[in-house]
């Protein structure tokens, strides 16, 4: 349960409506809460709380109010756009359905803009639970799981509507596809990691510890590579349409 000492609530619902009632009403799928990580909740002071709450509200209000048919943006005054783009790319490539809703870190250094990351928690990524179709963005999670207790904040779908975000996403994607996210680079990373874990006995220790799991490790690696290759191709197509 969220509470004031450890968290604060966004002033906007996941469907972009301004919230007027008091927070902590147990509408957790409808509301978005931010937990204090550093400073820890026990150490953060009221001035720091007020600052970050005001900053988040200003960003969200700007994101919703900006006219995307114009050339002017105010929401980019509050966020490091490249970090938001890169965070989007990583979670979409891995179909990380927890990446926008639960396991989501943000950070802000003094005098700088809000940044996303670090990325975290991929245990149900790579279509492990098939919560979204292969041909959609994880950002559209709420469409496919509207009754989930934790929904995706409106940021992701709103950003996807913005030509400025789309263009920067396209530029970053093209850069990464020629380097870190080239098919051969990604698939080699998977295989080399799998080989390292096997050679060092980690796989045997894993299945010895969790003896009830009936999994063919080599098939898992084959499936993972196929999943990534297919997702890379799908993202090529979707991003090229921007």
Phi, psi and omega in degrees: 000131176284151178209162185300321181297334186247354188202172168217159184256143171299149176277005179233143177282170180294341175257023166079012178271144176289131181268131182250342182275168181293151178287177177063046180260012178065028173257056194295332177288334184269334184253157176242127180244145178245127179262144177280124179253312178211121357299150178301156181304326181287343186247339183293139182262170185297324179295319178294318178302312183297321181298309185290325177296317180294320181295314179298317180296319179297318177297311182297319179297318179294317180300322181280330186269340181300141177269107185284354175276351179260177178267354185268134175230137173249337182295334179287352172291341188252340186233152171278104190299320181297324180292325177291321178295313182295321177298319178298312181301313183296315182286330178285320179299321183267005184042052184275095186287351174266349191292338179253344192254315189238301186270066188233116177256142170231154176211156180214119175276155181303131178077002180242174182274166178291135179235153175268152174110171004285158177289154187195150166073083181247022187293336175242027173280186177057038178059035180296328182241003176052044181282337176233155178291161181296334187254046175209162176283143171299331178303336179267023183308319185299331178294325185265340180223060187295341182261008178296147180291332178238112180257167181281130174303158187292348185309315191292311181291325179294317178298323179294343177276348188267120177302329178294314177296316180302316181294319179293322176299316180298316180296314181293320180298314180297322177296312181293326183292339178267004182218258187298331184250020170297146183308311184297321181295314181295313183292324177294323178298317179298311183293317181296322177293317178298318180295319180298315180295323179290313182299324183270008173081005184294325181291316177299318179295323180297310183285339173288319180290318181251067189292343181278356182274124179256089185225137173268108187299316181298324179291324177300316180295318177299315180294321179297315179295321178295320179298313181294318180296320179293319181292321176301316179295319179295318179292325173305312183294311184295317183289329178294340181280348180289000000 
